């Protein structure tokens, strides 16, 4: 049986704990590392904060369903998604694929077939070209041309503000201390006022305004992070 060469991590989003356990067992035997959550909101947060090789996504879940979960994931991630559902009508499959799914498997399914489809999907994934452009929902930060786009509109930001925002957006939910940001944006040998970070954060926050999907948050006593909802 074919084994993966690297410890690729697979996220399983399904409210049925027994199915999650079964899938995890078969994927683990193939050398994959699995991560599990039982609702769409948690899945979105995990995808925003973790590098997954693929996502297995149920449709009928508490809270937001799999279709809405996938739509929101596709606003910031191109991770391969295989939908799992008891909904087997052609219209359901079409809906899933239109929402951005890469594959659609109806329940009940053979675990071996699911594993084979995961392997096939991962083989088709090409390494991303080196770039310094990050998209997060309606925000795009590009260090290749030092531009920031919000809701399709270009924001007027000087280079340091763009570098600062890029550092934060690159790792959503991670808390950066002032020293972390100074070293990343201003360099190891910066000898100026460390409070320049706070000043730049204030300016960036004012330009970004309010957003329904994410926000630039102050973690009191520690630093700053991009929080994803």
Phi, psi and omega in degrees: 000136184293137179245151176283147180277330182240160180279075178290138182260131180244132177262129177250121179243104183201137182278355177267106184297327181293318178296317178301317180295318180295312180298317180300320180299311182292320179292323179296323178296334179273359178097004178275156173257132183248149175231141187230140167214163192242012176207161185295319181300315179296322179296317178300316180298318181294318180295325180291338189244359185221146179269101180259147175283329179197161178234133173256118192236120174284161179261308184275100181223160175294152183077226179282143181278179184295327179298311180293322177302314181294318178303317181289326176297320184291349176286344181218357184218143175252019181303137177300133181235127174250120181274140178239126183200151171281350177281107187249008180289147178307324180295326178292317179296317179298318179299315179299315180293323178293331178284346177121009179290149177266339180201163184215122180238131180270148175270146355285154181227161175277124181305324181295324178293319178299314180298319180296321180290326175297313178301315181297319181295318181292329178294332183275349182282122179266143177303137180291141177293147180298125180209159176242044178239130180233133176246132176225104185053245184265012182245135177230125179240122187234112178276349177294321178237011179051061178229152175229126178244131178231120183054036178081359180251138180282131177266143179273105180224138174286164186307317183295323177295321179293317178297320180295314179295319179301315180300318181288316184289331182300328179230080180301148177076351178277134180270121178259131174283167177301320179296321178303313184288324176300314182293320183289319187262318184260348176097160184298330187263012180297130184238011180277195182288121181296342180287356176300331177299314181298320180296315180293321178300316180300316181293318180297316181299319179297322182285329180284325182068198180275149181215139183283346185253335185203166174202154175275112190248140171270125174260099190304131179083355182234298183172226186222156176205160168268114180264129179255134182268000000 
